[in-house]
Amino acid sequence: MNKKVNLSLLLMILGIGASAQLRVANWNVTNYNNLSDRKALFQTAFYGIYQGRQFAPDVILGQEFLTAAGLEDFKTMLNTAPGSPGDWTYAPFIDGTDTEAVCLYRSSKVQWLGTSIAGVGSSATTNQPRNTYRYDLRPVGYTSDSSVIAMISTHMKSSSGTNYLGRRQVEADNIVANINTMLTAHPSYNFLFGGDTNMQSSNETAFRTMVSGTWGTRLFFDPIKSPGTWNNNSAFRFIHTQDPGPNGQMDDRHDQLWLSGSLINGSGVDYVGNANLTYSTTTWNDPNHSYRCWGNDGSSYGLPLNAATNTMVGPDIAAALRDSATTAGGHLPVFLDLKMPPKVTLSSTVLNFGTVFLDGYVQLPLTIMHGGDTSKWTTSGLQPLTFSLVPGAGVTVRGAAGTVAPGSLTRAYVQVDTSQLGPFSRTLVVNTNDPDQPTQTVTITGNVRNPLLGGGGSGHGPRG
C-alpha cells in the first residue's frame, strides 16, 4: 500500500458525520439487557456529533448481551436515536453459555448471509467459556464472493480465573479452524475479527496463533500494527479500550479489530488506511488510519475516561461513553472504515455500425462508466475502476485501457476493418476490477458494401 497520505484518504478519515464507507465497530456493552437507564447514553455515544465527528457505524460486533430481548431492545435504541438512519437489524440471537456475542447491521448497507458457530463454550476449564460466532455479510449492491466479509465476534476468557491462557488458546484454535474451513469452501471471502480479547500482550500464544506480525504467515493482521505489552503501558494510551467507567482506569487494549490480508491489499473491499504503518503514539488523530478507539483522546491513562476536556468527542459524548460502561470493567468501542469495490457500467454491449463502405474509416464510441453507488458510499468510499479492452480480429481500439474515478466516465473509440464485403460480427472483451463483472463481451455488428453499387452507407465515421 502507498505509504504517503493523500488528500482523499485524509478526507475519508476525517469525514463529517456518518462514515462514507462501511464502518465496522466492535463494542463490549457490559451486560446489556433492556437497561433503560443507559439507552440515552448509548444514543449519544452512537449519534452525537462533535466538531463534525460521529461514531455512526454500519455494523456492530457486540459482546455481553444477556438475552434476545436485550438485543431487540438495543436495536430499537439504535433506530430511535436522534440522527439514526433507522435501518438497524441483527443476525438471529443464539443463546449459549454465559453472555452472548451478537451482530447488528444496517440493512441498507449490508445483507446477512448466515451465521456459523466457530467455537462452542462451556463451563469446563479446558474449554472456552462462551460461544464464538462468524457472521457472513455482503455489502448491498454486490454479488461476488470476493465482496463477502466474514466477521468473527467473540468475548474471550478474562485474565482471571482457572486456566485463562489455555481457554483463550482453545478459542484461538477454533477461530483459525473455522476460517480455514470457510476458505476451503469460499476461497475469495474476506474476513475480520472483532472482540474483547482480554489479552494484555501480543506475546500471548493465542494472539500469535491468529495475528501476524509480518504479511502472509497467519490469518489476521492488526491494521494499526501496534504489537507490545498494552497493559499499564502509557505508550499505547491512544488505543486503550478498558476501563473508561466512573470507577475504572484506562490502561489496556482488550478490544480489537483485525483484518484478513485481502482487506489490506489495496484492492476490492479494503481498509481505509495504511496497514504498513504503526498507529501514532503522539496523537489520537492519526491521518494514516481510519481505526479509532472512539472517545479515547489519550488523556485518560490510568484514569476514568476524561470527559471535561476530551478533544476527540467533546464532553457530552465522552460522558455518555464513560457512564454507559457503568461499574469497573467497561469498554470503549473501536471502529474502522472499509472502502467498497468499483462497479462497471457500459453504454452498450452491442455496437451496430450499420451499413459501411468498403475500405471506409468507421468508428463508434464505447462509454465506460464507474457504476458504484455514490449515493450509498460516496465517491470517496469506492475504489477506482480500472479497465482494459481486448479487441478481437478485425477490431482496433483507441483508449483501450484506463482508470475511472467513482461517479465519472471515459470513452474509448472502436474501429472495424472494412476491407471485406458483407455482414460482419466481431467481439471486444472488456476486463475490469469490478468483482461482480470482471469480464464482459461487446458484440460488434455491421455490413460492408461497395459504394459503387449504391444503397447508402457511410465512408467514414467521426475521428474524435
PyMOL commands that set and color helices and strands:
alter all, ss='L'
color gray80, all
select helices_A, chain A and resi 7-13+36-47+68-79+145-147+164-185+205-210+234-236+261-263+314-324+374-377+379-381+451-453
alter helices_A, ss='H'
color red, helices_A
select strands_A, chain A and resi 22-32+49-50+53-54+59-65+88-90+100-106+110-119+132-139+149-155+190-196+211-212+220-221+255-260+270-271+292-293+334-339+344-346+350-361+363-370+385-391+395-398+401-404+409-416+422-432+439-449+458-460
alter strands_A, ss='S'
color yellow, strands_A
deselect
rebuild
show_as cartoon
